[in-house]
Amino acid sequence: QVQLVESGGGLVQAGVSLTLSCVVSGRTFSSYNMAWFRQAPGKEREFVAAFIWSADSAYYADSAKGRFTISRDNAKNTVYLQMNSLKPEDTAVYYCAADPRRPRYYNDYGAYHYWGQGTQVTVSS
């Protein structure tokens, strides 16, 4: 059974940086496609970033480009989301997602089978 556990969220001021972590249980982490999504109150879950292992490529939502970086440490079974220059509109619950199959659309939350419980990020102005 694959389990994902996020951490690193918190209350921060606008402009600062924050790094989220997601530890994945399972022996084949290196072949999992990983993604971060977020959901703000009253809004739908939205794509933030993904790392597709077979393409060895990272993909970002327009809102994340230039500010966020997704990375992974296979030795630690961990994927990170480095978030810089945070804005109040980044406030949301951030979810880590994983799937061993390459998604047809990396930004489709339905393409990821495994999900973490989420970590709250609140950015004050």
C-alpha positions in Angstrom: 0.0 0.0 0.0 1.4 3.4 -1.0 1.0 6.2 1.5 1.9 9.9 1.1 2.6 12.2 4.1 3.0 15.9 3.5 4.6 18.4 5.8 6.0 21.9 5.9 2.9 24.0 5.7 2.3 27.0 7.9 1.4 30.6 8.3 3.8 32.9 6.6 4.0 36.5 5.4 3.9 37.4 1.7 7.2 37.4 0.0 8.9 34.7 2.0 9.8 31.1 0.9 8.4 27.8 2.1 9.3 24.2 1.3 6.8 21.4 1.4 7.8 17.8 1.7 6.0 14.6 0.8 7.3 11.3 2.0 6.2 8.3 0.0 6.1 4.8 1.3 6.7 2.0 -1.2 9.7 0.4 -2.8 9.3 1.9 -6.3 9.2 5.5 -5.5 11.8 6.3 -8.2 9.3 5.3 -10.9 6.3 7.2 -9.6 5.1 10.3 -11.3 4.6 12.9 -8.6 2.5 16.1 -8.5 1.4 18.8 -6.2 -2.1 20.2 -6.3 -3.8 22.8 -4.1 -7.3 23.7 -3.0 -8.4 27.0 -1.6 -11.7 27.4 0.3 -14.6 27.4 -2.0 -12.5 26.6 -5.1 -11.7 23.4 -7.0 -8.5 21.5 -6.6 -6.0 22.9 -9.0 -2.7 21.7 -10.4 0.5 23.3 -9.2 3.5 21.2 -10.4 4.4 17.7 -11.5 7.5 15.6 -12.1 7.1 12.9 -14.7 9.9 10.4 -14.2 9.7 8.8 -17.7 10.2 12.2 -19.3 12.6 13.3 -16.6 10.7 16.6 -16.8 8.9 19.0 -14.5 5.8 20.9 -15.4 4.2 23.9 -13.7 1.0 25.8 -13.6 1.3 29.3 -14.9 0.8 30.6 -11.4 3.8 28.6 -10.2 6.2 29.2 -13.0 9.3 31.1 -11.9 8.4 30.9 -8.2 7.9 27.2 -7.4 10.2 24.3 -8.0 9.3 20.6 -7.7 12.2 18.2 -7.0 12.6 14.7 -5.7 15.1 12.8 -3.6 14.8 9.1 -4.5 17.1 8.0 -1.7 14.7 9.6 0.8 11.4 8.7 -1.1 10.6 12.4 -0.9 9.3 15.0 -3.3 9.6 18.7 -2.5 7.8 21.8 -3.5 10.0 24.9 -3.0 7.8 28.0 -3.0 9.4 31.4 -3.3 7.9 34.9 -3.3 4.7 33.6 -1.8 1.5 35.6 -2.3 -1.8 35.7 -0.4 -3.5 34.0 -3.4 -1.2 31.0 -2.8 -3.2 30.3 0.4 -4.6 26.8 0.1 -4.3 23.2 1.3 -1.5 21.6 -0.7 -1.8 18.0 -1.6 0.9 15.6 -2.8 -0.2 13.0 -5.4 1.5 10.0 -7.0 0.9 7.4 -9.7 3.1 4.7 -11.2 1.5 5.2 -14.7 2.4 8.2 -16.8 -0.6 10.5 -16.9 -2.0 11.5 -20.2 -2.5 15.0 -18.8 -0.1 15.7 -16.0 -2.3 18.5 -14.6 -5.4 16.2 -14.3 -6.0 15.3 -10.7 -8.0 12.3 -11.8 -4.8 10.8 -13.2 -3.1 10.3 -9.8 -4.2 7.4 -7.7 -2.5 8.1 -4.4 -2.9 11.2 -2.4 -1.7 12.6 0.9 -3.8 14.2 3.6 -2.8 17.8 2.7 -0.9 20.5 4.4 -2.2 24.0 5.0 -0.3 27.0 3.6 -1.6 30.4 4.7 0.1 33.5 3.3 -0.8 36.8 5.0 -0.4 40.2 3.3 
